[in-house]
Amino acid sequence: MTILYYLPFQEKHAILFHRSPKNRIFVKHMQYLNLRQQLKDFLVFSLNDIRKIEPSFHRQRLNEWQNKGYIRKVVNEHYIFSDPDIDETALFFIANSIYKPSYISLESALSYYGLIPEAVYAVTSVASRTTRSFHSELANFTYRKIKPNLLFGYRLISRDGHNFKMAEAEKALLDYFYLNPRLKTAGDFEELRINKEIFREQTNIEKMKDYLKLFGNIALEKRACKFLNFMDDA
């Protein structure tokens, strides 16, 4: 015996609506717009961020959104929407977000303060995790490992609605010397091309010496003192 099931008009209409290819596309687009609105304050977001809003979200939809040009992949399952303008400030914020805990330091920080003249083609940070490099269409992001107790000497900077952690000038220099132990002679210091006038304006020597003590590294102290004498001789 055949049993017939009858559905109310509204339910049948909904099933037919979702079965239509055009309507499925419409529904997916509305889902995207809904999530876009809920993530409007996120410059960079991850799959976990989305699932906090929509627990059943399937990662395949991220591939669909990329193919449609709605979003761009940064690295390591992190994404941005395609419409925001990405400048240096945004890249600093993204660098803080995709590998934690970390803060901008080394060449990027030295360039930010005007201490070195060269343009920096990667966003450089220090982190307490494994040394890593990420390559993306936005930028190259590099992270150098330091001990967890050395994650200090940075400040929170607000620019264009974004907050990012940036090493103070004194700490950026010490991080650089700490991670580049080959730098120990006047010739090595000369090759860094540190702007001595800006160095005097941007750095506090006493703060730098206080930070240096926190490293607890005698070899670093000797090299840093040689560098300070070199800068003072000019």
C-alpha positions in Angstrom: 0.0 0.0 0.0 1.3 3.4 -1.0 1.2 6.1 1.7 1.0 9.7 0.6 2.3 12.5 2.8 1.0 15.9 2.4 2.9 19.0 3.5 1.4 22.4 4.2 1.8 24.9 1.3 4.4 26.9 3.2 6.7 23.9 3.8 6.4 22.7 0.2 7.2 26.2 -1.0 10.3 26.3 1.2 11.5 22.9 -0.1 11.0 24.0 -3.7 12.7 27.3 -3.0 15.9 25.7 -1.6 16.0 23.1 -4.3 16.2 25.7 -7.0 19.9 26.3 -8.0 19.3 30.1 -8.3 17.7 30.2 -4.9 20.4 28.1 -3.3 22.9 30.7 -4.5 20.7 33.5 -3.1 20.5 31.7 0.3 24.3 31.3 0.4 24.8 34.9 -0.5 22.4 36.0 2.3 24.3 33.8 4.7 27.5 35.5 3.6 26.0 39.0 4.1 24.8 38.0 7.5 28.2 36.8 8.6 29.8 39.8 7.0 27.7 42.1 9.1 28.4 40.1 12.3 32.2 40.2 11.6 32.3 43.8 10.5 34.6 44.8 13.3 37.1 42.0 12.4 39.9 43.0 10.1 41.2 39.4 10.2 39.1 36.4 11.2 39.4 32.6 11.4 37.2 29.6 11.0 36.9 29.5 14.8 35.6 33.1 14.9 32.9 32.2 12.4 31.9 29.1 14.3 31.4 31.1 17.4 28.6 32.8 15.4 27.4 29.8 13.3 28.5 26.6 15.0 27.5 24.4 12.0 29.5 26.5 9.5 31.3 24.3 6.9 34.9 25.3 5.9 34.1 24.5 2.3 32.1 27.7 2.1 35.4 29.6 2.8 36.7 28.1 -0.5 33.6 29.2 -2.3 33.9 32.7 -0.9 37.5 32.9 -2.0 36.6 31.8 -5.5 33.9 34.5 -5.6 36.3 37.1 -4.4 34.4 37.8 -1.2 37.4 37.0 1.0 41.2 36.6 0.8 43.3 34.1 2.6 46.1 35.5 4.7 47.8 32.5 6.3 47.2 29.6 8.6 43.4 29.6 8.3 43.1 33.3 8.7 41.1 35.5 6.3 40.2 39.0 5.5 37.3 40.5 3.5 38.3 41.7 0.1 37.1 45.3 0.4 39.3 46.8 3.2 42.4 48.7 2.2 45.5 47.0 3.7 48.2 49.4 4.7 51.2 49.0 7.0 49.1 49.6 10.1 46.7 46.8 9.1 49.6 44.4 8.4 51.0 45.0 11.9 47.6 44.2 13.3 47.3 41.1 11.2 50.9 40.0 12.2 49.9 40.2 15.9 46.7 38.2 15.2 47.9 35.2 13.2 50.7 34.1 15.5 50.4 34.7 19.3 51.8 35.8 21.5 54.0 38.1 19.5 54.7 41.8 18.8 56.3 43.8 16.0 60.1 44.1 16.4 63.4 43.8 14.7 63.6 45.4 11.2 59.9 46.4 11.0 60.1 48.3 14.3 63.5 49.9 13.5 62.0 51.1 10.2 58.8 52.3 11.9 60.9 54.5 14.2 63.1 55.7 11.3 66.2 54.2 12.8 67.1 52.4 9.6 66.7 53.8 6.1 65.9 50.6 4.2 62.4 49.6 3.2 61.4 46.4 4.9 59.8 43.8 2.7 58.5 41.5 5.4 56.6 42.2 8.6 59.1 41.1 11.4 58.0 40.1 14.9 59.3 38.2 17.9 57.3 35.5 19.5 57.7 32.9 22.3 56.8 30.1 20.0 58.8 28.4 17.3 60.5 30.5 14.7 58.1 30.7 11.6 57.6 32.4 8.3 54.3 32.8 6.5 54.1 33.9 2.9 50.9 35.4 1.5 49.7 37.7 -1.2 49.4 40.5 1.4 52.9 40.2 2.8 55.6 37.9 4.2 55.3 37.5 8.0 58.4 36.3 9.9 58.6 35.5 13.6 61.8 34.9 15.6 61.6 33.0 18.8 62.7 34.5 22.1 62.3 33.2 25.6 58.8 33.9 27.1 60.3 36.0 29.9 61.7 38.3 27.2 58.3 39.3 25.8 58.3 42.8 27.3 59.2 46.3 26.2 56.4 46.8 23.8 53.5 49.2 23.7 50.0 49.1 22.2 49.6 51.6 19.3 46.2 52.6 17.9 46.0 53.7 14.3 42.9 53.8 12.0 40.9 51.8 14.5 43.4 49.0 14.8 45.5 48.3 17.9 48.8 46.5 17.5 51.8 45.7 19.7 55.0 47.3 18.7 58.4 47.0 20.4 59.7 50.2 21.9 62.8 51.5 20.0 65.1 50.4 22.8 63.7 46.9 23.0 63.6 46.5 19.2 67.4 47.2 19.1 68.1 44.7 21.9 65.9 42.1 20.3 67.9 42.5 17.1 71.3 42.2 18.9 70.0 39.2 20.9 69.0 37.4 17.7 72.1 38.4 15.8 75.0 37.5 18.0 77.5 38.0 15.1 77.1 41.8 15.6 80.0 42.8 17.8 82.4 45.2 16.1 82.3 48.8 15.0 82.3 47.6 11.4 79.2 45.5 12.1 77.5 48.5 13.7 78.3 50.7 10.8 76.7 48.2 8.4 73.4 48.6 10.3 73.3 52.2 9.1 71.4 53.3 12.2 70.5 57.0 11.9 72.4 58.4 14.9 70.4 61.6 15.1 67.1 59.8 15.2 68.7 57.3 17.6 69.3 60.1 20.1 65.8 61.4 19.6 63.9 58.1 19.8 65.8 56.2 22.5 66.3 56.5 26.2 69.7 55.1 27.1 68.8 54.4 30.7 65.7 52.5 29.7 67.8 50.5 27.2 70.3 49.6 30.0 67.4 48.6 32.3 66.0 46.4 29.6 69.4 44.9 28.9 69.7 43.8 32.6 66.4 41.8 32.2 68.0 39.7 29.5 70.5 38.3 31.9 72.9 37.7 29.1 76.5 38.9 29.8 77.6 38.5 26.1 74.7 40.6 25.0 75.5 43.2 27.6 79.1 43.5 26.3 78.0 43.8 22.7 75.2 46.3 23.5 77.7 48.5 25.4 80.1 48.5 22.5 77.2 49.6 20.3 76.2 52.4 22.7 79.9 53.6 22.8 79.9 53.5 19.0 76.8 55.6 18.8 78.2 58.0 21.4 81.4 58.6 19.5 79.8 60.3 16.5 
